[in-house]
Amino acid sequence: MADDKDAEQPAEGEGEGEGEAPPEEEAEAPREPPFIVLLAEEQAAFYEYEDVDERAAFVAQCLKLEDHTGHARSAVKVDLVTYTLDMARSSGQTPETTAAMLSIACEAVDEIGNGAAAQEVQAAVQSKLVAIAKPRAVLGQPCLVPADAPTVAKYFADGIVRHFNLYKYMFTQEQELEARNTHRIVEEPAVPQPLLLSRTQEELDAHNAALEEARLAEEERLAEEAAAAKAAAEEEERLRKEAEEAAAAEAAAAEKKEPQNVDEAVDFSAEKRVEEVKKELSALYKAREEELLAKIAALEAKLGG
């Protein structure tokens, strides 16, 4: 029975937590893809470019960051590699040491983007620089000799560690999307006329000459109409002024002479009526004058156009 009882007991590690699902591991947040270090051949090709835009385009192609012209993070990565390459060349570093410096700089920015603290990034940069430090250069290996160590260390301190907050903001904050679309207008050529409707040069010249002659004739006709309308308006204005002057003279004379009998009273009334009619005619002439002046202005505007 003891054996049966022992047999019924599960072995160590078996049957524990039966019916319970194992705890799921928390998924890691996606990280920025690692930088690609430029090899010696790519470094030599980079130094052949003199134009700034061409150098940036070459680095972006090597890093597979073709969106550097519109993506801020890609632009920062391209600039970082460009500056590091220039600094390495100015300090006389070998291609192997230059590749190591690129790797250290790119990994430091990558760590900042993944949430590393400033002290951690600084310690990582220092340890990696110490790892490639050697008392003298060794062929085919990255070597940071004592004479170049202060310059290289200052570059990393000023270029990365000192700007930690800027890199952190750039690589941890989402960039606002600015979409730009380019619309190109393509002009479509006019459909050529059938050959049956084509003209010789002589026929075309004759047609253009006829159009020009018709245009000149129309301008001349409009000018004559404008001149006639202007003359009529001036004549009507002259007659109106004469009528006003005569009416004013008669009114003045009538005011001086009062009627003495019935006949003079009738004559006075008739003269007063004549004066009223003249005023009505004067108002009518004034209206016609304004109408003619408006017509003249329209004709002159048409001739000027």
Beta strands, then each sheet from edge to edge (+ up, - down):
end
